[in-house]
Amino acid sequence: MDFELLTLGFLNSSPKTGYRMQQIAGNMMLNFSISMNQIYPTLRKFEEQGFVKKETVVQEGRPNKNVYAITETGREYFLKRITAPHEPFDYVLDFLVRVLFFRFLSREQVFKEFEEEINSLQEQIDNLETMEDTVNARADRYGEFCYRTALQMLRTLRGCYIAEQDRMKTESSEGQKK
């Protein structure tokens, strides 16, 4: 995930605190998981580069909060980043790297690993599906597109893994018949 682009994108719509950016990311249709350990170093770096400016808001009875806004230089950089030449899709998923070495596992272990990955994907699908009404109510057309694409990718991966499991079952039962 391009965390720097995500940060500038959040600030491009309006000034925000780091905490607010974390909340937005957590509520986005893709359920991005970002931590303050990612947000604040990035904001400091962008502040040093002149891409964002920080305003400290004094609050009575509570800690002061820092609100970050994108600068014109930051906006220009953001627009260059979203229109930059596209990187090839990284199709090498962590699970597929593990699958390369499943030959060292028993058939039962392989089946179990596929089952766990299928269950994990289903959990992610279920999680995204619970967000559909929120996405439809709040997201613009591009947010909806991202939501639908992520959901379809998860469903497709799950389908591929189920098909491989089915193939393994067929091979196993054919081997027992011989």
Secondary structure, DSSP 8 states (H G I E B T S, - for coil): --HHHHHHHHHHHS-EEHHHHHHHHHHSTT-----HHHHHHHHHHHHHHTSEEEEEE--TTS--EEEEEE-HHHHHHHHHHHTS---------HHHHHHTTGGGS-HHHHHHHHHHHHHHHHHHHHHHHHTHHHHHHH--HHHHHHHHHHHHHHHHHHHHHHHHHHHHHHHHHHHHH-
